[in-house]
Amino acid sequence: MTTTALSFENTTKVYGKYTALKDVVLNIPQGEIMALVGHNGAGKTTMMKMLLGLIRPTSGSVRVMDVDPASSASSTVKRSLGFLPETVAFQHAMTGIEVMNFYGRLKRTDLSRNADLLDRVGLADAARNRVKTYSKGMRQRLGLAQALLGDPKVMLLD
C-alpha cells in the first residue's frame, strides 16, 4: 500500500479579489519526486505555504502525511518536513556548524550528525567558517543541509 505524502483536494485560495489557486487536486505518494513549474503568480509559493501550515486554504483541504499542516496536531509532521526556501538567510556571524546546531536544537535532532550533513553537501571544510564568508552557492548548500536535519520524510525545495 502506498502512503500519500502530500495531497490537495479541491483546494482554493483567494486573496481578496485575486484567486491564487482554484480547485487544485493533487496526490503525491511517498517516494515520488515532483516539480511545480509555472510563471510568477501561478500559485507555487501559495502551495508551499499551505504545505508548511503557514496559510490555510479558502476551501478544500491540504494534507501532509494525512495531517492538516495548519492544525494543532501537526507538530510531529512538521518535524518530518525538510524545507529549503528560494532565498536562504542565515546569521552571518555564526559558523556553518553553529547554524546547523541552532536549527538542530529547534527541530530536536541529534546534533552529532550535523558534521556529516555538512560533509554530504560539500561544506565539511567550511564548517567552522563564518557564514558571511560563504558564497551564495555555499549558503544554498548550508540551507540544503539544514533542510535535511532529522531525515525528513518530505522535502520541499522552493
Secondary structure, 3 states (H helix, E strand, C coil): CCCEEEEEEEEEEEECCEEEEEEEEEEEECCCCCCCCCCCCCCHHHHHHHHCCCCCCCEEEEEECCECCCCHHHHHHHHCEEEECCCCCCCCCCEHHHHHHHHHHHHCCCHHHHHHHHHHCCCHHHCCCEHHHCCHHHHHHHHHHHHCCCCCCEEEEC
